[in-house]
């Protein structure tokens, strides 16, 4: 997922840079180049959002793993405490 986000961000950045090279054109083509530049920025932003999402997902998986391990240990401790010897 991280590699895919890097590829998407690089693609958006390249599209934006190539469109910026064409901004000195005349007439309608300048507006087309500006539109493509903006779209490249959106693509790069989507790649960045995907990267942030994958990082949050990874952190959540690690957190849930440790939480699950703690639950197992707590459950064992409760079972040990509940056993009482009758007099």
Buried (B, 14 or more C-beta within 10 A) or exposed (E): EEEEBBEBBEBBBEBBEEBBEBEEEEEEEEEEBBEBBEBBBEBBEBBBEBBEEBEEEEEEEEEEEEEEEEEEEEEEEEEEEEEEEEE
